[in-house]
Amino acid sequence: WASRTSRLFKVASRRATTLYQPTKTYYMFPKNVAFECMSLKSNQDSCALAMSVELLPSGEIDVNSIDVTPCTIIVDYRLTYDDVDEMLDEGVGYSEEWQLGALLDAAKMRRQFRCDRGSIEGLIDQIPRPVISTTADPSAEDGVNISIDLEVSHNAGKNMTTIDTDTYLSETLLPPPASSANLLVTEMMIMAGEAMGKWAIREAEASRDEMMLFTASSNFLQLELPYRGQPAPAFRTRELETKRFWALKESNAGNGYCASWYLRRFLEPVSIDKEPKPHACMGLDCYVQWTSPIR
């Protein structure tokens, strides 16, 4: 862990985030730190913050089950999205690597839970992700070739996976939501963000109760977390535009993507606050972005 008074902490605070540009990446931490002691390298000890939760039958997190602890982990081997998709499709993810199948089942439960609570995944189709690639090209005017691809292979879709592809293709012309692995990673990351927020609320309340019952305690949870919040789409105040959105959705204009793009005008800005607040577009009571897909 980097001390708050360390030079490394000051550098990271000043940069705030890693910037990915077409020709160069500017890292939040120095490369010798980001790629060494802070990297999840195979077959060596890595420091991590571990979390465990239990899910209720509805997909909701059991708040009393949340546990957060520092730990040391060892990565046995790395898997790509395509590796995991293949393992799940061929059944390996339900036998030798049964943990993958269990996580996918939990991810499906979580996606349905969030859709039932109003998340936008239950309302629109996910828009394909543009992927920009740059390569050296001596024949180009500036020596660089730039290509843009629309990637749908890792689209987790509303609540479907590669296993549902045949049924999906028979009912729609949309590209299939092809990645079980993406659904798994997306939902586990979002669940971790919700769980961290709920854990902090639980611990703060427990500390306050302890102070009221006994004496002032130095154990009171003083860590302020950056809660991300977002109001529900502003349908009620924009009647005409709402009618246009539903018309696009019902007509399946542009294979559904027109409605997906049009919905963006209803989305309110995301805010960050030290106080918990709902994130309506994710269908959550609270959310803290403290991890990433690679973790």
TITI-610821 format. One line per field, with one value per residue (C-alpha): residue number from 1; residue in one letter; chain; x, y, z. Coordinates in nm, 4 decimals. Layout:
pos	c(NUM, ...)
code	c(A, ...)
unit	c(A, ...)
x	c(X, ...)
y	c(Y, ...)
z	c(Z, ...)
***
This chain:
pos	c(1, 2, 3, 4, 5, 6, 7, 8, 9, 10, 11, 12, 13, 14, 15, 16, 17, 18, 19, 20, 21, 22, 23, 24, 25, 26, 27, 28, 29, 30, 31, 32, 33, 34, 35, 36, 37, 38, 39, 40, 41, 42, 43, 44, 45, 46, 47, 48, 49, 50, 51, 52, 53, 54, 55, 56, 57, 58, 59, 60, 61, 62, 63, 64, 65, 66, 67, 68, 69, 70, 71, 72, 73, 74, 75, 76, 77, 78, 79, 80, 81, 82, 83, 84, 85, 86, 87, 88, 89, 90, 91, 92, 93, 94, 95, 96, 97, 98, 99, 100, 101, 102, 103, 104, 105, 106, 107, 108, 109, 110, 111, 112, 113, 114, 115, 116, 117, 118, 119, 120, 121, 122, 123, 124, 125, 126, 127, 128, 129, 130, 131, 132, 133, 134, 135, 136, 137, 138, 139, 140, 141, 142, 143, 144, 145, 146, 147, 148, 149, 150, 151, 152, 153, 154, 155, 156, 157, 158, 159, 160, 161, 162, 163, 164, 165, 166, 167, 168, 169, 170, 171, 172, 173, 174, 175, 176, 177, 178, 179, 180, 181, 182, 183, 184, 185, 186, 187, 188, 189, 190, 191, 192, 193, 194, 195, 196, 197, 198, 199, 200, 201, 202, 203, 204, 205, 206, 207, 208, 209, 210, 211, 212, 213, 214, 215, 216, 217, 218, 219, 220, 221, 222, 223, 224, 225, 226, 227, 228, 229, 230, 231, 232, 233, 234, 235, 236, 237, 238, 239, 240, 241, 242, 243, 244, 245, 246, 247, 248, 249, 250, 251, 252, 253, 254, 255, 256, 257, 258, 259, 260, 261, 262, 263, 264, 265, 266, 267, 268, 269, 270, 271, 272, 273, 274, 275, 276, 277, 278, 279, 280, 281, 282, 283, 284, 285, 286, 287, 288, 289, 290, 291, 292, 293, 294, 295)
code	c(W, A, S, R, T, S, R, L, F, K, V, A, S, R, R, A, T, T, L, Y, Q, P, T, K, T, Y, Y, M, F, P, K, N, V, A, F, E, C, M, S, L, K, S, N, Q, D, S, C, A, L, A, M, S, V, E, L, L, P, S, G, E, I, D, V, N, S, I, D, V, T, P, C, T, I, I, V, D, Y, R, L, T, Y, D, D, V, D, E, M, L, D, E, G, V, G, Y, S, E, E, W, Q, L, G, A, L, L, D, A, A, K, M, R, R, Q, F, R, C, D, R, G, S, I, E, G, L, I, D, Q, I, P, R, P, V, I, S, T, T, A, D, P, S, A, E, D, G, V, N, I, S, I, D, L, E, V, S, H, N, A, G, K, N, M, T, T, I, D, T, D, T, Y, L, S, E, T, L, L, P, P, P, A, S, S, A, N, L, L, V, T, E, M, M, I, M, A, G, E, A, M, G, K, W, A, I, R, E, A, E, A, S, R, D, E, M, M, L, F, T, A, S, S, N, F, L, Q, L, E, L, P, Y, R, G, Q, P, A, P, A, F, R, T, R, E, L, E, T, K, R, F, W, A, L, K, E, S, N, A, G, N, G, Y, C, A, S, W, Y, L, R, R, F, L, E, P, V, S, I, D, K, E, P, K, P, H, A, C, M, G, L, D, C, Y, V, Q, W, T, S, P, I, R)
unit	c(A, A, A, A, A, A, A, A, A, A, A, A, A, A, A, A, A, A, A, A, A, A, A, A, A, A, A, A, A, A, A, A, A, A, A, A, A, A, A, A, A, A, A, A, A, A, A, A, A, A, A, A, A, A, A, A, A, A, A, A, A, A, A, A, A, A, A, A, A, A, A, A, A, A, A, A, A, A, A, A, A, A, A, A, A, A, A, A, A, A, A, A, A, A, A, A, A, A, A, A, A, A, A, A, A, A, A, A, A, A, A, A, A, A, A, A, A, A, A, A, A, A, A, A, A, A, A, A, A, A, A, A, A, A, A, A, A, A, A, A, A, A, A, A, A, A, A, A, A, A, A, A, A, A, A, A, A, A, A, A, A, A, A, A, A, A, A, A, A, A, A, A, A, A, A, A, A, A, A, A, A, A, A, A, A, A, A, A, A, A, A, A, A, A, A, A, A, A, A, A, A, A, A, A, A, A, A, A, A, A, A, A, A, A, A, A, A, A, A, A, A, A, A, A, A, A, A, A, A, A, A, A, A, A, A, A, A, A, A, A, A, A, A, A, A, A, A, A, A, A, A, A, A, A, A, A, A, A, A, A, A, A, A, A, A, A, A, A, A, A, A, A, A, A, A, A, A, A, A, A, A, A, A, A, A, A, A, A, A, A, A, A, A, A, A)
x	c(0.0000, 0.1222, 0.1342, -0.0646, 0.2548, 0.4575, 0.5784, 0.3955, 0.0618, 0.1181, 0.1995, -0.1132, -0.3294, -0.2024, -0.2592, -0.5913, -0.6315, -0.4581, -0.5055, -0.5287, -0.4530, -0.4214, -0.0427, 0.0570, -0.0650, -0.0033, -0.0147, -0.1545, 0.1356, 0.4926, 0.5315, 0.7834, 0.5193, 0.2083, 0.3686, 0.5536, 0.4349, 0.0833, 0.0393, -0.1342, 0.1533, 0.1214, 0.2795, 0.3870, 0.2429, 0.0250, -0.1331, -0.5092, -0.8245, -1.0598, -1.4368, -1.6932, -2.0738, -2.3736, -2.6731, -3.0357, -3.2642, -3.3738, -3.0137, -2.9961, -2.6819, -2.7139, -2.5646, -2.4664, -2.2588, -2.0246, -1.6608, -1.3670, -1.0078, -0.6505, -0.4980, -0.2228, -0.3217, -0.1387, -0.2672, -0.2254, -0.2944, -0.4653, -0.7823, -0.9151, -1.2860, -1.2679, -1.1030, -1.3804, -1.6561, -1.5151, -1.4834, -1.8437, -1.9790, -1.7973, -1.9011, -1.5527, -1.6744, -1.9273, -1.6950, -1.3169, -1.3463, -1.6839, -1.6192, -1.6735, -2.0156, -2.1115, -2.0044, -2.2009, -2.5133, -2.4670, -2.4088, -2.7360, -2.9174, -2.7619, -2.8436, -3.2090, -3.2131, -3.0865, -3.3203, -3.6152, -3.5060, -3.4955, -3.1409, -3.1057, -2.9850, -3.3455, -3.4678, -3.2351, -2.9844, -2.6189, -2.4538, -2.1497, -1.8194, -1.5909, -1.2327, -0.9611, -0.6284, -0.3136, -0.0195, 0.2954, 0.2494, 0.5381, 0.3098, 0.0635, 0.0977, 0.1766, 0.3282, 0.0342, -0.2574, -0.5772, -0.8615, -1.2000, -1.3951, -1.7371, -1.7005, -2.0050, -1.8322, -1.8045, -2.1534, -2.3140, -2.6610, -2.9674, -2.9551, -2.8295, -2.5089, -2.3492, -2.5436, -2.8650, -2.7335, -2.9425, -3.2693, -3.1690, -3.0846, -3.4169, -3.6077, -3.4120, -3.1668, -2.9485, -2.5949, -2.6058, -2.4933, -2.2003, -2.0004, -2.0878, -1.7496, -1.8336, -2.1635, -1.9782, -1.7097, -1.9504, -2.1947, -1.9275, -1.7600, -2.0911, -2.1819, -1.8461, -1.9150, -2.2570, -2.1250, -1.8436, -2.0937, -2.3253, -2.0338, -1.9177, -2.2708, -2.3045, -1.9686, -2.0311, -2.3687, -2.2132, -1.9401, -2.1941, -2.3988, -2.0860, -2.0044, -2.3563, -2.3537, -2.0031, -1.7526, -1.5930, -1.3996, -1.1062, -1.2417, -1.5208, -1.5146, -1.3748, -1.2934, -1.4952, -1.5836, -1.6705, -2.0325, -2.1498, -2.5156, -2.7479, -3.1182, -3.3669, -3.4155, -3.6314, -3.9273, -4.2059, -4.0912, -4.0309, -4.3547, -4.3059, -3.9521, -4.0638, -4.3249, -4.0560, -3.8313, -4.1032, -4.1928, -3.8313, -3.8158, -4.1435, -4.0551, -3.7073, -3.5637, -3.2008, -3.2247, -3.2852, -2.9816, -3.1806, -3.3731, -3.0489, -2.8891, -3.2059, -3.2285, -2.9032, -3.0765, -3.2842, -2.9861, -2.8944, -2.5284, -2.3521, -2.2540, -1.9910, -2.0515, -1.9240, -2.2850, -2.4589, -2.7143, -2.9072, -2.7705, -3.1004, -2.9542, -2.7715, -3.0688, -2.8702, -2.9211, -2.5520, -2.2351, -1.8642, -1.6191, -1.3285, -1.2281, -1.1933, -1.2756, -0.9186, -0.9342)
y	c(0.0000, 0.3508, 0.5883, 0.9108, 1.1040, 0.9142, 1.0570, 0.7769, 0.8796, 1.2418, 1.1419, 0.9256, 1.2011, 1.4523, 1.2242, 1.0908, 0.8266, 0.6455, 0.8139, 0.5896, 0.7721, 0.6226, 0.6459, 0.6480, 0.5613, 0.7907, 0.5812, 0.6908, 0.5146, 0.4907, 0.1927, 0.0151, 0.0165, -0.0488, -0.3415, -0.4940, -0.4803, -0.3597, -0.6100, -0.9482, -1.1545, -1.5302, -1.7581, -1.4880, -1.3290, -1.0223, -0.7922, -0.7560, -0.6459, -0.9432, -0.9344, -1.2081, -1.1845, -1.4136, -1.3618, -1.4008, -1.5979, -1.2691, -1.1792, -0.9146, -0.8973, -1.0221, -0.7177, -0.9138, -1.1544, -0.8934, -0.9381, -0.7207, -0.8066, -0.7506, -1.0668, -1.2174, -1.4015, -1.6085, -1.6096, -1.9639, -1.8734, -1.6072, -1.6479, -1.4255, -1.3610, -1.6026, -1.8699, -1.8500, -1.8432, -2.1608, -2.3333, -2.2498, -2.3509, -2.6845, -2.7608, -2.7340, -2.4335, -2.6564, -2.9489, -2.9098, -2.5291, -2.5311, -2.1919, -2.0253, -2.1847, -2.0869, -1.7272, -1.7165, -1.8406, -1.5694, -1.3108, -1.4041, -1.3737, -1.0338, -0.9055, -1.0048, -0.8439, -0.5150, -0.5267, -0.5780, -0.2637, -0.0479, -0.0745, 0.0331, -0.3146, -0.4240, -0.1399, -0.1207, -0.3243, -0.2548, -0.0511, -0.2150, -0.0846, 0.1014, -0.0226, 0.2110, 0.0595, 0.2373, 0.0797, 0.2152, 0.2611, 0.4155, 0.4656, 0.6814, 1.0591, 1.0853, 0.7384, 0.6003, 0.3835, 0.4191, 0.1667, 0.1629, -0.1590, -0.2108, -0.4947, -0.6951, -1.0202, -0.9218, -0.7728, -0.9185, -0.8225, -0.7863, -1.1204, -1.3713, -1.5603, -1.7580, -2.0630, -1.8848, -1.7826, -2.0205, -1.9146, -1.5487, -1.5554, -1.7182, -1.4270, -1.1156, -0.9770, -0.8214, -0.9569, -1.2177, -1.1097, -1.3420, -1.3352, -1.5232, -1.4139, -1.0460, -1.0892, -1.2674, -1.0001, -0.7073, -0.8288, -0.9355, -0.5924, -0.4109, -0.6398, -0.5627, -0.1894, -0.2195, -0.4481, -0.2073, 0.0748, -0.1364, -0.2645, 0.0905, 0.1940, -0.1120, -0.0563, 0.3160, 0.2441, -0.0216, 0.2208, 0.4934, 0.2486, 0.1479, 0.5118, 0.5718, 0.2641, 0.3031, 0.5832, 0.7658, 0.5123, 0.5595, 0.2656, 0.4755, 0.4240, 0.7502, 0.6399, 0.8476, 0.6583, 0.8099, 0.7027, 0.7320, 0.8198, 0.8814, 0.9733, 0.7710, 0.8722, 1.1863, 1.0291, 1.2017, 1.5567, 1.5006, 1.3533, 1.4100, 1.2736, 0.9780, 0.8910, 0.9074, 0.6762, 0.4128, 0.4414, 0.3714, 0.0817, -0.0763, -0.0421, -0.1886, 0.0914, 0.0298, -0.3187, -0.1577, 0.0690, 0.3865, 0.3541, 0.2803, 0.6003, 0.8071, 0.6991, 0.8798, 1.2188, 1.1144, 1.0170, 1.2557, 1.3270, 1.0928, 1.2567, 1.1584, 1.2231, 1.1019, 1.0279, 0.7177, 0.7816, 0.5577, 0.4765, 0.4313, 0.3406, 0.0493, -0.0452, -0.0059, 0.1679, 0.2634, 0.2060, 0.2659, 0.2203, 0.0595, -0.2224, -0.2882, -0.5723, -0.7048, -0.7478)
z	c(0.0000, -0.0796, 0.2158, 0.1761, 0.2438, -0.0168, -0.3466, -0.5287, -0.3743, -0.4773, -0.8357, -0.8606, -0.7088, -0.9616, -1.2623, -1.1272, -1.3995, -1.6844, -2.0227, -2.3298, -2.6547, -3.0046, -3.0149, -2.6472, -2.2976, -1.9983, -1.6827, -1.3479, -1.1748, -1.3086, -1.5434, -1.3216, -1.0452, -1.2568, -1.4423, -1.1480, -0.7867, -0.8808, -1.1626, -1.1340, -1.2696, -1.2973, -1.0349, -0.7926, -0.4804, -0.5422, -0.2842, -0.3234, -0.1475, -0.1386, -0.1018, -0.0482, -0.0578, -0.0485, -0.2768, -0.1797, -0.4169, -0.5754, -0.6661, -0.3934, -0.1801, 0.1784, 0.3514, 0.6629, 0.4517, 0.3027, 0.4050, 0.2931, 0.3780, 0.2547, 0.1141, -0.0974, -0.4133, -0.6745, -1.0323, -1.1694, -1.5310, -1.7386, -1.9427, -2.2207, -2.2815, -2.5744, -2.3558, -2.0975, -2.3620, -2.5150, -2.1760, -2.0880, -2.4285, -2.4191, -2.0600, -1.9073, -1.7108, -1.5349, -1.4562, -1.4216, -1.3918, -1.2163, -1.0565, -1.3947, -1.4338, -1.0790, -1.1415, -1.4679, -1.2911, -1.0286, -1.3024, -1.4772, -1.1445, -1.0823, -1.4330, -1.3889, -1.0430, -1.1846, -1.4854, -1.2507, -1.0660, -1.3790, -1.5135, -1.8762, -1.9797, -1.9447, -2.1648, -2.4658, -2.6637, -2.5991, -2.8727, -3.0395, -2.9080, -3.1509, -3.1373, -3.2678, -3.3747, -3.4921, -3.6728, -3.8310, -4.2069, -4.4032, -4.7040, -4.5098, -4.5203, -4.1500, -4.1156, -3.9153, -4.0253, -3.8199, -3.8373, -3.6614, -3.6037, -3.4468, -3.2008, -3.0917, -2.9983, -2.6326, -2.6009, -2.2900, -2.4143, -2.1958, -2.0197, -2.2732, -2.3520, -2.6293, -2.5160, -2.6250, -2.9683, -3.1841, -3.0239, -3.0373, -3.4094, -3.4938, -3.3378, -3.4414, -3.6946, -3.4248, -3.3739, -3.0969, -2.7478, -2.7848, -2.4658, -2.1499, -2.0156, -2.0609, -1.8767, -1.5958, -1.5578, -1.5955, -1.3319, -1.0830, -1.1127, -1.0630, -0.7721, -0.6080, -0.6433, -0.4818, -0.2081, -0.1170, -0.0780, 0.1356, 0.3437, 0.4193, 0.5190, 0.7444, 0.9149, 0.9659, 1.1272, 1.3508, 1.4587, 1.5379, 1.7444, 1.9337, 2.0119, 2.1401, 2.3616, 2.5012, 2.4569, 2.1685, 1.9657, 1.7305, 1.5292, 1.3789, 1.0028, 0.8667, 0.5125, 0.2672, -0.0485, -0.3886, -0.4347, -0.7956, -0.8450, -1.1379, -1.1461, -1.3490, -1.7161, -1.7408, -1.9208, -1.7270, -1.8037, -2.1762, -2.3053, -2.6789, -2.6844, -2.4745, -2.7373, -3.0061, -2.8059, -2.7624, -3.1311, -3.2257, -2.9837, -3.0961, -3.4662, -3.4033, -3.6175, -3.7112, -3.5612, -3.2211, -3.2175, -3.2983, -2.9743, -2.7889, -2.9179, -2.8669, -2.5020, -2.4271, -2.4368, -2.1349, -1.9204, -1.6402, -1.5551, -1.3162, -0.9877, -0.7319, -0.3647, -0.0292, 0.0700, -0.0728, -0.3453, -0.5892, -0.9338, -1.1180, -1.4576, -1.2973, -1.0795, -0.7558, -0.4210, -0.4118, -0.6118, -0.5504, -0.8367, -0.6523, -0.8883, -1.2603, -1.5038, -1.4992, -1.1232)
***
